[in-house]
């Protein structure tokens, strides 16, 4: 018995850049343990298993695994799987706007064949917790000084919680050396699953460009080249911090320090003092395909 898979580089338009994703095209009959074992074998940030939907009007159901555990939602698997489903499993959906089921619920997605990009939309404000970690603790886990930090760190979640760490510049971002023991303790204290330090590159107000890194040893991810779920939580937090209704755009460079340059494009609408929608967009290119041999 075998299962066909595709590997795509996500949040990029170049092969061997962005964030690699394994998409197992038929997850039927696989146990939870089998899925986790396959994800550990690929050893990528995430592996997606495509399953029939619970609701027949939806395209399919996705289950998302890191090498260590299952996630309720993740952005780079959603974007990458959308492009693979629309281009490889063409009979599964038509037209190019459809709904994927993830453990957080239905996720509307759209595929643009002209640009080979995909987007997903989430609704509602991220869950935010402030005052979760002292500056000296945050600095120590990243091997930085407290002077490298910007405003206090906070935890935000749009499905998966991350500790958001503003830095004063990209030079500090490049100097990060993770102390894993301290990071694990800080993440546990902050009720998060990973750390997302970021620094401004350009822009302010309605549109900003930042660079970020993401570390999540707890999930089996030493460093992630592109993290859509963290981007979603970050942009929602920053949009709310402006304190007024309107549209807010945030473009996020990630993976630069790893040589896996990625670009995550986000657009947020704030209405009535709350996040109405967050749209996350990016590209993907297929780099490999094959079969997982199960017996």
N, C-alpha and C positions, 0 to 999 in steps of 0.2 A: 504493500500500500504506500502511496506517495501523495504529496500535496504540492501543486505548482505554486511558485512564489515569484514575485517581482521585487527588485530593489531599485528604489528611486532616490535621487538626491533632491531634497525639498528646501524651499525658500531660496532657490537659486535658479539660474537658467544655464548653468555650466556643470558638466559632469565633474565629479570628484571635488565639488564644493558643496556648500549647504550642509544639511543634516540628513544622513542616510536613513532610509526607512525600508523595512521588509514588510511586504504585503502578501500574506498567505491567502490565495484567492478563494479557497473553499475550506472553511473551518468546521464543517459539519462532521459530527462524530468524534471530535477531539475533546478530551477531558480538559478540565482546568489545569491539571498537572501537566498534560501533554503540551498545552499551549505555553505554559511557563517554561517547560524544558526547551521547546523550540526557540522561544525568545532568548533564553540564556545561551543557546547554541549560536544564534546570530550575533549576540552580544552588541547589538546596536542600541541607541537610546530607547527606541520603541519598535515593536513588531505588532502589526495589525492582522487580525483574523476576520475575514469577511464571512458573514452568516446570513441566512434568510431573516427578513424583518419580522418583528412581532406584529406590526401593523402592515397589512398587504399593500397599502398605498405608499409606503416608504420604499426606498431603493434597497436597503439592506441594513443589517446590524453590524456594528464594529465592536470587537473587543480588543483592547489595547494593553500590551504588556511591556514593561521594562525588563531588563535581565533579572530583576529582583521581585517585582510584584505587578499586579494589575492596576491600571489607572481608570478612574471614572470618565476622564476626558483629557485630551491633549491636542494641541493645535497643529503641530507638524504632522502627526498621523492623519488628522482630519483633512488637511490640505493635500498631502501626498496621496492618501487613499482616494480622495475625490478625483484626482487626475488619472490615477490608475484605473479606477472603475469606469470613468467616462471614455477612456481610450482603449483599454484592454478588454473590459467586460461590457462591450457596447450594448449588448442585448439586455443588460440589467436595468438600464434607465434611459429614458428619452422623454423630454428634451434634456438640456444640460443644466437645469435647475431641479434639484431633488432634495430629499430629506434622508439623512443618515441617522440611525439610532445608535446612541452611545449610552453608557451607564448613567450619565447625568440627564438623559432624555433626548428628544428629537433635536437634531442640529440641521437647519437649512443650509444648503451649500449651492454654489454655482460654479460652473466651469466655462472658461472662455477659450474656445478652440483657437482663435486667432493669436492670442498671446501665450497660450499654454499655461495659463494661471488659474488658480481656484481661490475661492473665498468662502468663508463661513461667517455666520452671524449669530451672536449670542445676545440675549436680552437681560436687562436688570443690572443693578450695580454690583460690583464685587464686594465680598465680605471683607471688611477692613478692621484690623486690630492695631492700635497704636500703643506706644510705650512697652514694647515687647522685649527689648534688649538694650542694655546700656551701651553707649558708644565705645567704651574701652573694650567691652567683650566682643562687639562686632569687629572692631579694628584688629584685635588679636587673632581672631579666627581666620582673617584674610592676610595676616602678616603685614598690616598697614599701621600707621599711626592714627590716633583720633583726629589729627588735623587734616587727614586725607578725606574724612567723611564730610558730607554735606548736611542736610537736615536729618533728623532722627529716623532710623529704620522703622518700617512697619510691616505687618503681615497682610497680604491681600490674596483673595482666592476667587476665581471664577470656575471652580471645580476642583482645582488642586492648589493648595496654599504654598506661597513662596514668601520668603523674607526679602523685602525690597530694601536695597542699600544704596542711597544716593552718594556718589563720590564727587569730589571737586573738579576732577579732570580725568581725561583718558590715560594720562601718564600713571595715575594711581591704579587704574583698571589693569594696565599692562604689568604692574608690579605685584599683583596679587599672587601669593603663594598660600594655598589652603592648608590650614592646620586641621586635619580631618577630625581629630578627637574634639577640639574646640568647636568646630562647625557642627558636628553631630549634637553636642550639648546645647549649643545656641539654637539650632533648628528645633530641637525638642522643646526647649523653653518657650520658643515663639509659636509653637503649634503649627509648624510649617514642614514642608517636605524637601525644600531646596532653598538656595540663596541666589538672589538675582541682583548683583551690583550693577550700577549703570552710571553713565556720565553724559552730559550734554555735549553734542558736537556742533549743532547749529540750530538757529531758529528759536522762536518763542511765541507765546500766545496761541494762535489757531493751529500752527503746524510746527512740530519740533523734530529734530533728528538726534537720536541718542545712540550710544554704543553700550552693549551689555554683555555680561558673561553669566553662565548659570552652572552651579555646582550642586549635585544631589547624590552624595555617596550612599545615602539610605536607600535610594532607588536603584543602585547599581550604576549610576551615571557619574563618572569622575568629573567630566565637563561636557556640556551639551552645546553643539554648534548653533542651534536655533530652537527656541522654546515658545511655541504659540500660546500655550496656556498661561505662561508667565507674562508674555507680552499683553495678553488680554487683561490680566489682573492689573498690570502696571498702567496701561493706558486708561483704564477705567478709574483708577485711583487718581492719576494726574488730571484727568478731565474734571473730576469732582472738585479737586483742589483749587481750580480756577474760580469756583464760586458763582458761576453764572451759566445760564442755558446757552446752548449753541452747538456748533460742530467743532470737534477737536481731532487733529490728525497727528499721529506719532509714527515715524519710521524708525525702525530699530535695526542697527547693524549688530550682528552677533557672530561668534566663531572666528573673528579676525585673528585673535592670538593663537588659534589652533591651525590656521591655514585653511579653514573651511568657511570662508566668508559667506554670510547669509544676509538676506534682507527681508524683514517682516514689515508689511505695510498695514497700518491700522487706521480706522476712522470711527470716531465715537460721536454719538448724538446724546446730549444732555438736555432733558426736558423736565420741568417741574422740580429741579434740584436733584434729579436722579438720572442715572444712566439708562437711556431708553434702548439703544442698540450699540453693539461693538462689532464692527466688520474687520476681519483679519484676512489679508490677501497675500499670495505668494505663488511662485512658480515651482516646477519640479521637472526633472528629466530622468528618464529610465536609464539605468546603467547596467543592469544584469537581470537575468531570469534563470530559473532552474526548478528543481523539484526537491522537496524534503523527503527522504526515504524513511519510512516509519517501521518497516519490518522486512 
